[in-house]
């Protein structure tokens, strides 16, 4: 039995208005999660390397194998272990479960929190998920760097924070950029999971339209085109950034 697509009856002005509103929420949630999650990831990556036994660009002494651990070294190692545990635990929790945990935990942890505000719990869940994966990328990128660049920077008198900002971070940006873009794209696509807690993102809005028009295929095709329009140019921009000279590693 054939099926006749009828986008005219499915995409009425009212339906388009609902989809546009949902698309705006999807974009807002995705951008906010990408920004906040990236910052969280950089912080976690920072903390995951401060007490590394082989390469710690933020440790005041750059000895790769200190004869005796100082109290500061012990504190940094403990902080690193706790950070690695947090990264592994958050990465192990499915994103949908994280959304549900944040949705039900917020009113308990913050009694004055508005229960009707589902945007904030979703944002926290997505930011934590992205932050954990970004933190692991940053940690792996830092640990893969040859220690010579950081040693040279420290020999020139750069502080640990200056070494991280001006030497370490610029070198790992290009290495982790492709994987980081994949994480960004995943966050945009997984924003549809917010519909599980009735956030009116584009999928939830599309389901509301389907209940009115009874044309699911047309609506889901329209939603799919929205994600293609948003994600494909983003992926092409990322490939372009890989060739920009500022992201090329310079040997020291």
N, C-alpha and C positions, 0 to 999 in steps of 0.2 A: 504494500500500500504506500503510495507516494505521500509526500508532505509538502505543502505549499507554504513557503515562507511569506509572511505578511508583516514586514517591518512597519508599514504605515499604521496599521491598527495597534501594533505593540508599542511603538515609540510615539505615543501621543504627547502633546505638550506637557501634560501633567506628569507622565512617566519620565520624560526627559528631565523635567525639573527635579524629580526625586533622584534620578541617576546622577545628575550634576551635583546635587547636594552630597550624595554619598561619595562621589569622586573627590570632592573637596575635602571631606573628612579623611578619606584614604590617603590623599597626598599630605595633609597636615600631620596625620599620625606617622606616616612613613618618614617624612623629613625630620620631624621632631625626634623620632626614635633613632634615626641615623646620626643626627647631631649628638644627642645625649649618649647613645651607645658608643660612639667613637671616642668621646671624652672619657667615658668609663673604661673603655678598652685600653686607652693610652695609660690611664692611671694604673690599671691592673698589670699591664705589661711593664710599667715602671717598677711597681712593687715586686713583680715576679723575678726581677733581675738584680735587685739591690743586694741580695745576699748570695748570689750565685757563686759556687766555689771556683769556677774556672774563669769567668769573665763577668765582672761587675763594674760597669763604667761609672756607677754612682758611688762606689765605695771610695773612701778617702785614700786608702792605700791600694795601689794597683798590683800588688804582689799576687800572682795567680795561685800560690800555695803558701799562705802565711805560716810561719813556724808555730805560732800560738795564736789562738783566737782571742780577740779582745771582747769585752762585754758588748761593744757596739756590733761587732761581727756576729755574735750570738743573737742579738736582737734582730739584726737584718736577716739572718738565716731563718729565724722563727717567723718573721713577717713574710718572707718568701714562701715558706711552707704553707702558711695559712692562706696566702693569696692563690697558690697553685691548687689548694683544696677547694677554694671557692670557685675557681675557674672550672675545675673538673665537675663539681657538683652541679653548677648551673648548666653546663653544656650537656650533662646527662639527662636533665629534666626536659621532656618534650615541651615545645613552645605552647601548644594548646593547654597543657596542664599548668604551665607557668601563668598563662592568662587567667585561668580559673582560680589558681591560688591567690594571685594578686587581687582579683575581683572580690573574693570572699574574705581575704585577710584584711583589706584596707579598712572596712567598717569596724573590725575588731581591734586593730592596732590604733586606729584613729577614730574614736567614737563620734567626734564632731564632723567626720567626713560625710559629704553628701552622697548617699547611696545611689542617687540617680546619675551621678557623674561617673560614667564608665570609661571615659577617655583616659583619665589619669592612670587607673590600674592597668589598662592596656598598654599605655606608653611605658610604664615602669617595666612591665613584663618584656616587651620588645627590646627596650634599652638594655635590660640585664642580659637577655639572650645574646644580643649583638655584642655587648661589652665583653662577655666571656670569650666568645670566639675571636674578637679583635685582640683581646689581651693575650691569648695564646699565639696569635700571629705575630704580635709585637715581640713577645718573649722569644719565640723561635727565631725571628729575624735578628734580634740582638745577639742571641747566643751563637748564631751562625757567622757573625762578623769576625774577621781576624782581629785579635787583640792589638795589633800594631797601630791601628788608627787611633784607638783610645789612648794607648800609651804615648803616642806622639803628641796628642792633644794635651795630656796631663803634663808632659815634659815641657810644653810651652807655657805652662802656668794656668791652663783653663781649669775652672772649678768643676766638680762633678756635675752640677746642673748645666753648666755651659758645654761640657763634653756631651751630655745627653742631647741638648737642644741643637747644637751647631755641628756635631760630628756624627753621633749615633743615629738620631732620628732621620736626618736627610738621607743617610745611606740605606736605611731599611724601607723607606717609603716606596721606592720603585719595586723592590723585591716583593713587598706584600700587597702592592696596589691591585694586581689582577684578582687575587683571592679576596681582598677587601671589597672589591666591586661586586664579586659574586655574593658576598654577604649582604651588601646593600640591596641587590636585586632580590635576594631571598626574602629580606625583610619586607620589601614592597609587595611581593606576591603573598607572603604569609600574613599580611595585614587583613586578609579575608577571615582569618581565624577569630578576629575580634567580633565577628557576627555571633559567635557562640555566647557572648554576654550581651547581645542586643545592641552593640554599637552600630550606629547607622552609617557604616562605611558602604562602599559601592555594592558589595554582594548582598548585604542585608537590605539595602534599598532596592536592589534588583528583585529579591524575593518578594518584597512588598508589591512591586509592580506586577510580578507574575500572578499574585493573588487577585489582582484587578483585571488583568488582560487575558490570563490563561494562555500566554504565549511564551513558554519557558525557553525554547531554543533561540528565539530572536533576542531575548533579553540576555541570555548567557553569551551569545555571540557578540553582542554589543559590549558586554563587560570584558570579554576576552580581547576585543579590539582596543579597549581602553588600556589594558595592561601592555599590549604590544606597543601602542603609541608612546607609553610612558617609559618602558624598559629598553626597547631597542635603541633609541637615540642615546640613552644613558650608557649602554654597553659600547656603542660606537665611540662615544666621547672617551670612555676609559681606555680603549685601544689607542686612541689618538694621544692621550696623555702619556702612554708608555713610550712614545717616540720623542716626547719633548725633552730637550736637553737638560732641563732643570732636574729631571727625574733620573738621569743617567748617573750611574755610580762612577765616582772618580777615584782612581787608585792613588793611595798615598805612599 
